[in-house]
Amino acid sequence: MNKHIKKSLQWLLGHALTVFSCVAIIVLGMSAIAYSSTVPTIIGENISTNNLTASGNLEVGGNATTIGNIVVSGDLSVTGTSSIRNAALGGVTTGSRSIEPDFTIVLFPDTQLMVKNNPAVWRAMPQWVLDNKTSQNIQAVIGLGDVTEDHTIGQFTEAKNGWNVVDATGLPYMPIIGNHDYNSLPDNLSSRDTTNWNSYFGISTFSGKSWYGGAYNNSTDNYWIKFDVGSHKYLVLALEVFPRSEVLTWAQGIIDANTDREVIIATHAYLNTDGTRILHGDSYGPDGLNVASDNDAQQMWDSLIKLNSNIILVVS
């Protein structure tokens, strides 16, 4: 949106964020509960929690119970089909259980000035993903727009070379468009011309990728991917800068067709630096980018995000 990396995250559930240099990392989690008892503590069905500590013994019974980051000084007994992640335990007695480790989703904020003026720094970012894929249990990489500063062929080539390193990891990945990536001045998006963007990051980029879902009007201004991590099923929707209403209608259709998936929205312009949603009249709002008839962040919230309980996160 501007020449500085000013990115915020809209958390719709409790998640933890770590920032590594120019790379934002999401480590997914839930909430916290602590138990202290000299007799066994019993947890029943249909419970989801995280960061659970029990100083005595713990019994987990029934099905559809999910616990993460559990520390038990005594014995843990699990029955049914409960799911437990990251357990530090005394003894364990189990029925049907699975242990799922924490994992990482990497975010690339606006890379435009690195691509243009300091490509060595840009190249180090995807290389870090490649080098740390296993140690950080990286499961996906998502861009946040402004891949280039001036939408030139040279800058798109440099950006594409970096994303090719991500491609070599075999991970699901999603570069998304920012206002500097359109074939126009960054403050005039009225034509919605994405010729260069689609030449370098169009649907052919994802040919043969099992995790690629599809695109609106065969253009990756708006598209979606899906991937699974353990028992979690995710869908990531990339939405253009201040989406048109017909794009939001398309997005709703994708969500409706994938109700079993947790949804992440990735879009270039959603929050101001103070954490408020971007409105039409804001400095970098739709009016200032000459797309006044399209949807600002508040309209995105009202017409799409708040209506879908399985949207767990917006990144921008």
Secondary structure, DSSP 8 states (H G I E B T S, - for coil): --SS----EEESS--EEEEETTEEEEE----EEEE--SS-EEE-SS-EEEEEEESS-EEE-SSS-EEEEEEESSEEEEEEEEEEEEEE-SEEEEEEEEE----EEEEE---HHHHHH-HHHHHHHHHHHHHHTTTTTEEEEEE-S---SS--HHHHHHHHHHHHHHHHTT--EE----GGGSSS-TT--TT---HHHHHHHSGGGGTT-TTEEEEETTEEEEEEEEEEETTEEEEEEEE-SS--HHHHHHHHHHHHTTTTSEEEEEES--B-TTS-B--TTSTTSTGGGT-TTS--HHHHIIIIITT-TTEEEEE-
